[in-house]
Amino acid sequence: MGRTYIVEETVGQYLSNIDLQGKAFVSGLLIGQCSSQKDYVILATRTPPKEEQSENLKHLKAKLDNLDEEWATEHACQVSRMLPGGLLVLGVFIITTLELANDFQNALRRLMFAVEKSINRKRLWNFTEEEVSERVTLHICASTKKIFCRTYDIHDPKSSARPADWKYQSGLSSSWLSLECTVHINIHIPLSATSVSYTLEKNTKNGLTRWAKEIENGVYLINGQVKDEDCDLLEGQKKSRGNTQATSHSFDVRVLTQLLLNSDHRSTATVQICSGSVNLKGAVKCRAYIHSSKPKVKDAVQAVKRDILNTVADRCEILFEDLLLNEIPEKKDSEKEFHVLPYRVFVPLPGSTVMLCDYKFDDESAEEIRDHFMEMLDHTIKIEDLEIAEETNTACMSSSMNSQASLDNTDDEQPKQPIKTTMLLKIQQNIGVIAAFTVAVLAAGISFHYFSD
């Protein structure tokens, strides 16, 4: 028996309103949440057309084999950044003309695996063995309106297609549960001087991977209480009389990572030759959403964990992209650099308790964020609906002539200019060009870096 997909009714309306406009096909993403019993689809968004292809496809009979997987997977990665904890890209859809109806299977399969591989490459976490490993492909014939829904096991590249049920439901996500969490971070990442191939981005990713273990193993308090992971999340919550579904509930989540160390766990000190260091410091606002059909505590905690990891990793990646595009000039030896990471902006999904997110630099306007939402998600939003969730902190810029001193003390500088930010990334390198992200092989000293196995 195949899986069942419960789909928001507005998703069906969106798919039926897509006009091929002379094109052979239109592809896109399906977004929602997995559960052991069934999957929930609350949003669909088509892949934006490439500028150089938008006109050509009107004159050429494009085959599905010519589907631009690189463009589609890049769109999937961008959309994945905009999903709070609990939401995933569940699969892909394609709408074709009648004469192409029999050619879609291989193209959809390739696209689905390519999307999943591309998104998974950037994550700081892995799926558990208990989680659902099936992803969906949906084909809609524009002429007959017939729907063909199939799933594949993403853990098995040779898996065969399995039929799945596609069922619409009104107001699917109108009563989903929200979880909110503020995490204060102070991550120190040494920049390796032992390999020229280790870029700033790769060093940072390795450092964040070590930090991710603390988040994974932390203690999570829900509304101030530690609950058994197999308990019902709504246990003790009031429900409306005669209504088995929960009304909108919001939970406050706190993370205690200080409890990780105990007498049975011994840390080891590692001597590492460094050319500098990166410090990530600040407070981040995290949100996660889960369906209201018998949710478990472990599902809620898992969604929060992944949102914490995703939002920190995504901000670093966005900053590196921005530095590369703007070609930051070379810094002098032993000079500190301060970079403000983008802060989080939320926007409500119409008719739902779920909110999606994006990231905004201080010099970006609300109009730019609105346009990016519309481009990536193909949905119109209002500027007044944008919610900046994070506080105003301060940051300053200074230089240091001693690299080891800066490794030990990152708080000596006095704030000079208030800016809207949630995290500050401080890069200290003895030599190098940040635009190329190359860490020079120049040992200025030895720093001691402690981390858990």
JOZI-V191950 format. One record per backbone hydrogen bond with DSSP energy under -0.5 kcal/mol. CO is the residue of the C=O (numbers start at 1). NH is the residue of the N-H. If there is no record, write none. Layout:
CO	NH
CO	NH
This chain:
3	165
4	6
4	39
5	7
5	167
6	41
7	169
8	11
8	12
9	13
10	14
11	15
12	16
13	17
14	18
15	18
18	20
20	23
24	97
26	95
27	47
28	93
29	45
30	90
30	91
31	42
31	43
32	88
33	40
38	35
39	6
40	33
40	42
41	8
43	31
45	29
50	53
50	54
51	55
53	57
55	58
56	59
56	60
60	62
63	66
64	67
67	69
68	72
69	73
70	74
71	75
72	76
73	77
74	78
75	79
76	80
77	81
78	82
79	82
80	83
82	84
82	357
84	87
85	289
88	32
88	90
90	136
91	30
92	138
93	28
94	140
95	26
96	142
97	100
98	101
100	103
101	104
103	107
104	108
105	109
106	110
107	111
108	112
109	113
110	114
111	115
112	116
113	117
114	118
115	119
116	120
117	121
119	122
120	123
128	131
133	154
135	152
136	92
137	150
138	94
139	148
140	96
140	142
141	145
146	141
147	149
148	139
148	150
149	164
150	137
151	162
152	135
152	154
153	156
156	159
162	151
165	5
165	167
167	7
169	9
169	172
171	174
173	176
173	353
177	290
178	251
179	288
180	253
181	183
181	286
183	185
183	284
185	282
186	188
187	189
187	280
189	278
190	192
191	275
191	276
195	198
197	199
198	439
199	203
200	204
201	205
202	206
203	207
204	208
205	209
206	210
207	211
208	212
209	213
210	213
210	214
211	214
211	215
212	216
213	217
214	218
215	218
219	221
219	256
220	222
221	223
221	254
222	225
225	222
225	227
228	231
229	298
231	297
232	235
234	237
240	243
242	244
249	178
251	180
251	253
252	223
253	182
254	221
255	257
256	219
257	260
258	261
262	265
264	266
268	451
270	272
270	449
272	447
273	193
274	444
274	445
275	430
276	191
277	428
278	189
279	281
279	426
280	187
281	424
282	185
284	183
284	286
286	181
287	85
288	179
290	177
292	246
292	294
295	233
296	300
297	301
298	302
299	303
300	304
301	305
302	306
303	307
304	308
305	309
306	310
307	311
308	312
309	313
310	314
311	315
312	316
313	317
314	318
315	319
316	320
317	321
318	322
319	323
320	324
321	325
322	326
323	327
323	328
324	327
328	435
332	335
334	400
335	429
337	427
339	341
339	425
341	422
343	360
344	389
344	390
345	358
346	387
347	356
348	350
349	352
354	349
356	347
358	345
360	343
361	364
365	369
366	370
367	371
368	372
369	373
370	374
371	375
372	376
373	377
374	378
382	385
383	386
386	388
387	346
387	389
391	393
391	421
393	419
395	416
395	417
401	403
402	406
403	407
404	408
405	409
417	395
419	393
419	421
422	283
423	341
424	281
424	426
425	339
425	427
426	279
426	428
427	337
428	277
429	335
431	440
432	331
432	434
433	436
433	437
433	438
434	437
437	200
437	439
438	440
440	442
442	444
445	274
447	272
447	449
448	450
449	270
451	268
